């Protein structure tokens, strides 16, 4: 199986490049095929939710008493946002690899590497020839080609 795509991702960005080698080209080059920038990955939690801890009184005692505001509940919003972003990235990778005969090399930032691979379906994972637990989203296409050893 020949590598057709190089996909690099972190929680805030996914880029998919097609490996292109023309008849007159000595070396392959990369062509940007798709890019995903989830809006929620670039927003603060306070900008996404309307309720903030400590906004409402406990309902005990007179209003205005210091310490009469609740501490708020921890809802693990950041963890839930991370889970949703990983699912979004996995769905995007699955759609990119949906066409028969496409394989890829994948570089995903280390904190979400294992979680993303676990989220991918086994047929999709089987199409991934190489994986790196590195954030290469800011690398140039030429640097990406050097990172991955592609078969001719």
N, C-alpha and C positions, 0 to 999 in steps of 0.2 A: 504494500500500500504506500502510495506517495503522499507526502504532506502537501495539502492544497492551501491550508489556511494557517496563519499564526494569529492567535488570540491572546491579548494581554488585558488584564483586568485588575481592578481593586474595587472597593465599595462605591467609589464615585465615578468610575469611568471604565468602559469596556471598548476596546478597539479590535476590529477584525481586519486582518490584511490578507490579501490573496497573493500567493507566491506565483510570480509571472516570469517565465523564461521564454523569450522569443527565439526564432530560428537564428537570428544574427547576434543574439546576446551571449556573451561569454559567461556572465554571472547572472543568477536570478535576481529579481528586484521585487519589492513589495508595493502593492497597490491597496490603498485604504478602501475597504468594501463597506464597512458599517461601523458606526460609533453610537454608543449608548451612554448618556449622561443623566442618570436619575436625579430629578430635581430635589427629591427628599433627602438625598445624600449630602446636598450642599446647603441645607437649611438647618438652623438650630432647632432643638426640640421646642423651645419657647415660642418659636414662630409657627410651629405646626399644630400646637394644641392651645385651646382657649383657657383652660383651667390651670391655675398655678397654685402650688401649695401655699397655704397660709392666707388665702384670700377670704375665707369665710370663718366667722367666729364659731366657737364650740357650742355656743348657745347657753353657756353657764355664766352667771354673774353679769354685772353691768358691762356694757360695751365700753371699749376704750381702756380696759384694764390691761397693762402690759403682760404678755405671756398668755393672753386669752385666745390667741390664734392657734389653730392646729398646725402640726408639723407637716401634714400632708401624707398621702400614702405613696409608697414606692411601687410603681406599676411596671417597672422594667421596660419603659418606653424605648430606651436606647437599644436594649437587647432585642425587642420586637422589631424595631426599625432595621437593625442589622440582619435579622432573620429574613425579613421581607426583601431587602436588597440582595441578599444571597440567592433567594428564590428567583428574583427578577433576572439576575445574571445567569443563573442556571437555565432558565427558560429561553433566554436569548441565545445562549450557546447551543442548546438543543435545536432551536430553529435554524441556526446557521449550519448545523451539521445534519439537517433533515434530509438533504438531497443524497441519493445513493452514491457511494464511491468517494465521498469527501472525508478527508481525515485532517487532523490539525495538530499543531504544537500549542501548548497552553502555558502561559505564565500568569500566576495569580498571586497576589500579595500573601505573605505567610500567615497572617492572622485568620484569613478566611479560606486558605487553600484546601484543607481537609474537609471543612464544612461544605464547600462548593462541590468538591468531587463526590461526596456522599449524596448530595442532592441530585446529581445527574443520574439518569437512568442507565442501567448496564449497557444497552446498545450504544448509547451516546459515549459513555466512558471507553468503550472498546475502540472507538474511532480516534481517540486521543493517543497519539504516538509518543509524545514527550510532554512531561510536565515539569515546571519549575516553580518553586515556592518563593518567587521574587516579584516585586512590584516593578515592572518594566513599562508602565504606561507612558512614562516621559522619555523613553529611549527613542532614538531616531530609527527609521526603518532599516538603515544600513547596520546599525548596532544590533538590532534584533536578529538580522540574518547571521551575524557573527555569533550570537548567543546560542542559536539553535543549529545543530548539525543536521542539515537536510540531505536526504538521499537524492541522487540524481535520477 
